[in-house]
Amino acid sequence: MKNNKIEFDIFGDGMRIFLDYIDRQYRKDANYKPHPIIRAFECALPGIEDCDIGERTMGLSHEGTEDNIYQPYAVVLEKLKDGIEVKEIRNLQVDKELPLDIMIIIFRLQIQLDKIEGEVVTPDEMADALNHVIPGEKFYALGDRWKEARDLFRENLKMGRIRIPKEFEEDGLVDELLSIRYDTPWENYSNRLRALIGSGIIEKLDNDKVQMVITSPKDSEIEKYNVFDYAIEFILGQASDYLRIYGD
């Protein structure tokens, strides 16, 4: 992702359509909570009208729920002669700046997730939403293939094709592996163990574009905010280690 500026024509069709869409969602549901980056953008936008060209305004998002699910963000806008430039998107909880084009991904993902009723999605719905906004069919929901992934992992481990990182040995993962029986349900595996085992299915897939396997059990209910964080984490890679990693 390029960390270059994002400019919006104030009267541009794309941005106006998106903001109209958000406004309709609020009218339909007074408790509607879009991603905090979007809320911060909304808060910054009214102030831009009173700015002179070259001046900036900032919007801050509040927490998403009473349980502090969402982290707060700040969005800084600068008024241009013919539009608006997004100067900065910052995660305030950890004081980290995000690439500006993350906003476009968040906008598109918000619309996709809003098409699914409720606050949770299935692993298949999560994969479909991510593949829609991040081109390339990079996401795959493991689903019923977890047994195949388990057996493949067991074989590769036995053949010495998999080396358990030292830190995993020190933090109890090896002991956890040894405690797993052949008849242990996938739901009883920990999140990190499912991720370790399930990702191996990539070598068996017909689609060689897949880079991330969603290993949550098939019938899991995944909170939508998890999908946003998953997308950001995927895009930023190692730079995203400040983002929270959620369970199911």
N, C-alpha and C positions, 0 to 999 in steps of 0.2 A: 504494500500500500504506500502510495506517495504521500509525503507529509507536506503537500503544497496547499496554497490557499483555496478556499471555496468561496465563490462569488455567486450571489443570487440577484437576478433582476427583480427589484421590488414588485413589479407587476408581471413577472414571468408566470406563464401558465402552470408550469410544474409545481413551483412552490405555493402558488395560490390554491391549486387543487389540493395539495397536501394539507395546508392549513385549514381549508374548508372542510376537509375530511375529518380532521381532529375536532373542529368545532361541532360537527354533526355528532361525533361520538360523545362529546360532553353533553349535548342536548338530549341524547338518548339515555345517558346514564350519568347522573351527577357525580357518581363515585368513580368514574372512569379515570384510570391512572396510566397514561402513556409512559414510556421509558423516561427516566429523569433527564437525559440529554435533551429530549424533545421538550420537556417542561421548562428546562433552563432556557432553551431557545425561545420558547413562547414568552417567558418573563423578560427576556432581553429585547424582544422585537418592539414592544410599544415605545420604549425609551429612544429608539433610533429616530423616531419622527421629530424629536426635539433637538437632535444633534445637528451640528454643522458638518459639512463634508470634512472627513478626516478625523472626526471625533468618534469615541467609542462608548459602548454601553455594555453592561454585563447583566446576565440573568442567572439566578441561582435556583436549583431545584430543591424541594423539601424531600424528606424521606418518603418512600413509597407507601408504607403501611405503618401501623402502630408497632409492628414487630421489626421495623427497620430493615426490611428485606432489601430495598434499593439503597444504594449508596448515593450521596449527594454529588451533584455535578455543577460546574459553572461553565457558561458559554459566553464568550466575548465577541461582540459584533462591532464592525467599523463601517460608518456610512461613507459610501462612495458617491461619485457624481451620478451614476446610473444604476446603483444597486447597493448591495450589502456584502461585505466580506466577513466570513467567519474567521476570526483571528486565533481563537484558542478554545479547546474543549479540555476541561480539567476535572479529574476525579478528586474531590475535596477531602475525602476521608483519608486518602493516602498521599495527597498532594502530588499526583502524577498527571502529566499531559498526555492526551491521546491524539493519534493522527486525525487530521480534520476530516478525511474522507470516511471515517467511522460513522459520521452523522448520516451519510447517505444510506449505508447499510442498515443503520438503526431505523431510519424512516421506512425503508422498504420492508424490513422485518416486522415492524409494528403493524403495518397493514396486513401482512400475511397472518400474523398471530390473531389479529382481531377477527379474522374470518372464522376462527374456531371458537365456538361458544364456551364460556367459562374461563377459569384462570389456570387450567392445566391442559397439557397435551400428552398424547401417547408418544413413545419413541418413534413410531413411524411418522406421525404428524410433525414431530420435531425435525426429523431428517428431511422431510418434504419441504418444510418452511426454510430450512437452512440452504438446501439445494436450489430453492427458488431465488434467493437473494444473493447467494455466493455461487457464481457460475462454475460448472465443471463437474457436477455430480460427485462432490468430494465427501459426502456424508452417507453413512449406511447404518441402518438399524439392524442389530444382530438378531433380535427376535428368537425364533425357534432354533436357530443355528448355534446356540450356545453350547450344546453338547458336542457338536462337531469341533467348535473352537477349543473346548475343554480337552477333547481327545488329541487334537493337534498339538496343543500346548504340552500335554503329558508326553507325547512322542518326542517332540523337539527337546524337551527337558532331559528325557532319558538318553537321547542321542548326543547330548552335549551341545546342541545348537542354541540353547538359551543359557545365558549367564545371569544369575541373580545379582544385581548391584549390591555392593557392600553395605550401602545405607539401608537397603531392604533387610539385610540380615540383621542389622543392628536394631531396627525398629520393629521387629517381630513379624515381618511378612513371611519369612520362611516357616516359622512356627505355625502361622495361620495356614500356609499351604499344606503343611503336614497334617493339620486337623481336618482337612476337607476329605470326605469319603466319596466314593464313586456315586452314591445315591443322594448326595447332598443337593437339595434344590438350588437353582441359580439365585433365588431370592435370598438365600442364606449366605451367599458370598458377600464379602465386603465390597464397597464401591471400588476401592483401589485394586482388589484382586480381580474383579470382573473386568476392569479396564486392562489389566495386564494380560489376562487370558484371552479376552474377547478380541483384542486388536489383532491377534494372529490370524484371524479369519481373512484378513486382507489378501493374503497370498493365495487363497482359494477362490476369490471372487472373479467373475468374468470381466467386471468393470475395473480396469487398471488405474482409473482416475481417483478411486476412493482413497482418502487420506485419514479420515477419522471414523471410528466405529462407535456408535451409541450402544453401550452395553447394558443399559438398564433393562430389567425384566420386561417382557413383552407387554404386560398389562399395567406397567407403572403409570402413575399420574405425575407428570413432570411439571412443576410450576413454570409458568411462562417466563418469569424473570431469569430462570436458569438458561433458557434458550438464548436470551440476549447475551448473558455472560459467556456462554459457550461460543457464540459467534465472535465476540470480541477477543476471547482467549485464542481462538483459532487464528484470527487475523494477525494478532500481535505476536504470537509465538512466545519466545522466551521473555519478551518485554512485558508480558502480561502476568508475571508471577505475583504481582500485587493484588490481582483480582481474586475474589473469594472463589473457592472450589466448593460446589454444593453437592450434596448427596441426592437421593431420589426424592 
